[in-house]
Amino acid sequence: MNKSETNDYKILAMQSSNLRHGGNVYAKAKKLNLLPSEIIDASASLVPFDPPAILIDSLNAEIKNLGFRYYPERHFSDLKEIIGEFHKINPDNILPGNGASELITWAGYEASKFGISCIPSPSFVDYERSLNFWNSNFMHCELPRNWGNVFPQSFPLHPKGDVIWITNPHNPTGQLWGKYSLEKIIKKYKLVICDEAFLSITPNGDKESLIPLIQKYDNLLVLRSLTKIFNIPGLRLGYVIGSSKTLKQWKINRDPWPLNCFAIKAGIELLSNKKFYEKWTRQIHRWINIERERVYKKLSKIENLKVHNSSTNFFLIESKTSLSPNIKYLENKGILLRECTSFRFLDEKWARISLQSKKNNTLLCNEIQNSFKK
């Protein structure tokens, strides 16, 4: 690709960038004069369970012991040891972060060193935000918008550019990419950034993780989040796994205390007990397998609405007409969906829905049906 074409891609992306997220519960609750707890937030892909009791106890102990009176431990030695034991990798290959978003910012810094980034799209808007911040060139590579119901699937794109950003499972489509097909991709790029924020939530998802390949490929970065699976987005906790040389440079450049004492404590507590973790994830996978099928069947009965298959706890719906009136109707009922105009290649005919509890899923489906009758 010549320089002129590269600049055209970048300028187009920056002009039409729309960096909106789901999960705006506080703003919507205030607008509707409701408590945040009265909102059904199907716009953010979190599990509908209360955070684990062992976490609450641990955080309460940290408060009681006045652990917040001291600066956090800057090297995260204990947390890295726990994460290393959990994944069976060297702690030197791990860097905890202030949620996946901070680490996406630094992944953009790394990507800017290698040339043009390919963003398989529609995609999570933070990749674009990060690349814009580092003044890095990128292009959007369009993904198929129809797919089957058997997961994992082979990654469908052929290499373009020097760096590729992969989300597994993919956000917002919910497709799960097979590890074997992704390893082929790693060999064809200067840098591969794989965001696995939802992988542990996804039934059988961890089988497709690229973390075991870290020791084999220096050009691979894997991002992980603990906020989704434990429903603790306010704590901001994630980590990246990659080359120790790369992560050492990030550590030098980043803020000196990116994690507070409560986030560090949470990470240690949640990953130090493998039996607890496995029991927790089994509960989540059972919930997804049951509720995903139930919601799919109910919404599929709505005329002119297509429900797309998904491997995980969120999925896309597609209407023959604009969903904006439906989304507005639902918002007035205290139900939030993720409108999709900020996703490249999607428009107002698309929306993303995140699974809720059985009770709230029933209410959600009923109100979506009602929104088409008005």
ZAMARGU-4260 file (C-alpha; in steps of 0.2 Angstrom, whole numbers, plus 5000, padded with zeros to 4 digits):
<rodrens>
0) 5000/5000/5000 | 5007/5017/4995 | 5008/5032/5007 | 4993/5041/4999 | 4982/5026/5001
5) 4988/5024/5019 | 4984/5042/5024 | 4966/5041/5015 | 4962/5026/5027 | 4968/5036/5042
10) 4959/5052/5038 | 4943/5043/5034 | 4944/5033/5051 | 4947/5049/5061 | 4934/5059/5053
15) 4920/5046/5056 | 4926/5039/5073 | 4912/5038/5085 | 4919/5032/5102 | 4904/5027/5111
20) 4902/5013/5123 | 4888/5004/5132 | 4886/5004/5151 | 4881/5022/5153 | 4870/5017/5168
25) 4872/5032/5179 | 4868/5045/5165 | 4853/5035/5160 | 4847/5032/5177 | 4848/5051/5181
30) 4839/5055/5165 | 4825/5043/5169 | 4824/5048/5188 | 4828/5030/5192 | 4841/5021/5203
35) 4855/5013/5194 | 4850/4996/5201 | 4833/4999/5193 | 4840/4999/5175 | 4842/4983/5165
40) 4858/4986/5156 | 4859/4975/5141 | 4871/4987/5133 | 4886/4981/5143 | 4892/4963/5142
45) 4894/4959/5161 | 4888/4943/5170 | 4872/4946/5180 | 4878/4939/5196 | 4884/4948/5211
50) 4903/4949/5213 | 4909/4934/5223 | 4908/4934/5242 | 4927/4930/5244 | 4930/4946/5234
55) 4919/4957/5245 | 4927/4949/5261 | 4944/4953/5254 | 4940/4971/5250 | 4932/4974/5267
60) 4948/4967/5275 | 4958/4979/5265 | 4948/4994/5271 | 4948/4988/5289 | 4967/4986/5288
65) 4969/5003/5281 | 4979/4997/5266 | 4974/5012/5256 | 4985/5023/5267 | 5000/5017/5258
70) 5005/5018/5239 | 5002/5002/5230 | 5016/4990/5226 | 5023/4997/5210 | 5029/4981/5202
75) 5014/4970/5206 | 5025/4956/5211 | 5012/4946/5221 | 4999/4949/5208 | 5010/4944/5193
80) 5015/4928/5203 | 4997/4923/5205 | 4993/4926/5186 | 5008/4917/5181 | 5003/4902/5191
85) 4986/4903/5185 | 4991/4902/5166 | 5007/4892/5169 | 5018/4906/5162 | 5033/4917/5168
90) 5028/4932/5178 | 5040/4942/5167 | 5028/4940/5153 | 5014/4948/5162 | 5009/4966/5165
95) 4993/4970/5175 | 4983/4986/5170 | 4969/4998/5174 | 4957/4987/5165 | 4959/4981/5147
100) 4956/4999/5141 | 4973/5006/5148 | 4982/4991/5140 | 4973/4994/5123 | 4981/5011/5124
105) 4998/5004/5126 | 4995/4990/5113 | 4992/5005/5101 | 5009/5012/5106 | 5017/4995/5101
110) 5007/4994/5085 | 5012/5012/5080 | 5030/5005/5079 | 5026/4992/5065 | 5016/5001/5052
115) 4998/4999/5047 | 4986/4991/5058 | 4971/4980/5051 | 4956/4981/5062 | 4943/4968/5058
120) 4927/4977/5058 | 4914/4980/5065 | 4925/4981/5081 | 4927/4988/5098 | 4930/5007/5096
125) 4944/5008/5109 | 4956/5000/5096 | 4953/5015/5085 | 4954/5027/5099 | 4971/5020/5104
130) 4978/5021/5087 | 4972/5039/5084 | 4981/5043/5101 | 4997/5037/5094 | 4995/5045/5077
135) 4996/5027/5070 | 4990/5022/5052 | 4976/5009/5052 | 4962/5002/5040 | 4946/4993/5043
140) 4944/4976/5036 | 4926/4971/5034 | 4921/4954/5042 | 4906/4944/5035 | 4890/4949/5043
145) 4882/4932/5041 | 4889/4916/5050 | 4884/4899/5056 | 4880/4892/5073 | 4895/4881/5075
150) 4909/4887/5086 | 4924/4889/5085 | 4925/4896/5067 | 4940/4899/5056 | 4946/4917/5056
155) 4940/4923/5039 | 4952/4937/5034 | 4967/4937/5024 | 4982/4947/5029 | 4982/4966/5026
160) 4994/4978/5034 | 5008/4975/5047 | 4998/4973/5063 | 4981/4965/5066 | 4969/4967/5081
165) 4959/4952/5085 | 4945/4950/5097 | 4941/4933/5103 | 4926/4930/5105 | 4923/4944/5093
170) 4914/4960/5099 | 4901/4964/5093 | 4896/4948/5083 | 4900/4935/5096 | 4910/4924/5084
175) 4923/4913/5092 | 4939/4910/5082 | 4948/4894/5082 | 4965/4894/5090 | 4972/4884/5075
180) 4967/4897/5062 | 4973/4911/5073 | 4991/4903/5074 | 4992/4904/5055 | 4988/4923/5057
185) 5002/4926/5069 | 5015/4920/5057 | 5009/4933/5044 | 5010/4949/5054 | 5024/4959/5062
190) 5012/4961/5077 | 4996/4952/5083 | 4986/4959/5097 | 4972/4947/5103 | 4959/4954/5115
195) 4952/4939/5125 | 4942/4950/5137 | 4926/4939/5135 | 4935/4922/5132 | 4934/4915/5150
200) 4915/4920/5150 | 4912/4910/5134 | 4908/4891/5135 | 4923/4881/5129 | 4931/4898/5125
205) 4948/4895/5135 | 4952/4881/5124 | 4955/4894/5110 | 4966/4905/5120 | 4982/4911/5113
210) 4991/4912/5129 | 5000/4895/5128 | 5008/4902/5112 | 5016/4917/5120 | 5033/4908/5123
215) 5033/4903/5105 | 5029/4920/5096 | 5037/4936/5101 | 5025/4946/5090 | 5010/4941/5100
220) 5001/4951/5114 | 4986/4944/5123 | 4974/4955/5133 | 4963/4949/5147 | 4950/4957/5158
225) 4944/4951/5175 | 4930/4965/5176 | 4918/4956/5164 | 4918/4938/5172 | 4917/4944/5190
230) 4905/4959/5187 | 4917/4972/5194 | 4920/4985/5180 | 4922/4999/5193 | 4938/4991/5200
235) 4947/4992/5183 | 4957/4976/5182 | 4965/4967/5167 | 4982/4961/5161 | 4992/4959/5146
240) 5003/4944/5142 | 5018/4945/5129 | 5036/4948/5127 | 5045/4953/5143 | 5056/4965/5133
245) 5040/4974/5126 | 5031/4974/5143 | 5047/4981/5151 | 5046/4996/5140 | 5028/4999/5143
250) 5031/4999/5162 | 5044/5012/5160 | 5033/5024/5150 | 5016/5022/5159 | 5009/5030/5175
255) 5019/5025/5191 | 5003/5018/5200 | 4990/5012/5187 | 4982/5000/5199 | 4975/5005/5216
260) 4977/4993/5231 | 4959/4986/5229 | 4961/4981/5211 | 4978/4972/5216 | 4969/4964/5231
265) 4955/4958/5220 | 4966/4951/5207 | 4976/4941/5219 | 4960/4934/5228 | 4951/4930/5212
270) 4965/4920/5203 | 4973/4912/5218 | 4960/4898/5221 | 4958/4888/5205 | 4944/4877/5212
275) 4933/4893/5216 | 4937/4900/5198 | 4932/4884/5190 | 4916/4883/5200 | 4912/4901/5196
280) 4915/4899/5177 | 4904/4883/5176 | 4890/4893/5184 | 4892/4907/5170 | 4893/4894/5156
285) 4877/4885/5162 | 4868/4902/5162 | 4874/4907/5145 | 4870/4890/5137 | 4852/4890/5144
290) 4848/4909/5142 | 4856/4911/5125 | 4845/4898/5118 | 4829/4904/5127 | 4832/4922/5121
295) 4836/4917/5104 | 4820/4907/5101 | 4809/4921/5109 | 4816/4935/5099 | 4817/4925/5083
300) 4798/4925/5083 | 4797/4944/5080 | 4793/4947/5062 | 4807/4956/5052 | 4820/4954/5065
305) 4835/4943/5063 | 4844/4936/5078 | 4862/4932/5074 | 4871/4917/5082 | 4884/4920/5095
310) 4896/4909/5106 | 4895/4920/5121 | 4884/4932/5132 | 4880/4945/5119 | 4873/4944/5101
315) 4868/4956/5087 | 4850/4958/5081 | 4846/4965/5064 | 4830/4973/5058 | 4823/4977/5041
320) 4820/4995/5047 | 4829/5007/5060 | 4829/5001/5078 | 4831/5018/5084 | 4813/5020/5089
325) 4813/5003/5098 | 4829/5007/5107 | 4821/5024/5113 | 4805/5014/5118 | 4815/5002/5128
330) 4826/5016/5136 | 4810/5024/5143 | 4806/5007/5151 | 4823/5007/5159 | 4831/4995/5147
335) 4847/4999/5138 | 4853/4990/5122 | 4869/4994/5113 | 4864/5004/5097 | 4877/5000/5084
340) 4880/5016/5073 | 4897/5018/5081 | 4902/5001/5074 | 4910/5002/5057 | 4900/4994/5044
345) 4884/4993/5055 | 4870/5006/5056 | 4854/5010/5065 | 4846/4993/5059 | 4858/4984/5071
350) 4859/4982/5090 | 4869/4972/5102 | 4860/4964/5117 | 4869/4956/5132 | 4861/4942/5142
355) 4853/4946/5159 | 4846/4935/5173 | 4831/4924/5168 | 4819/4936/5175 | 4826/4951/5166
360) 4828/4941/5150 | 4810/4938/5150 | 4806/4956/5153 | 4818/4961/5140 | 4811/4950/5127
365) 4793/4955/5131 | 4797/4973/5129 | 4807/4971/5113 | 4792/4962/5106 | 4781/4976/5112
370) 4792/4989/5104 | 4788/4982/5087 | 4769/4983/5091 | 4768/5002/5095
</rodrens>
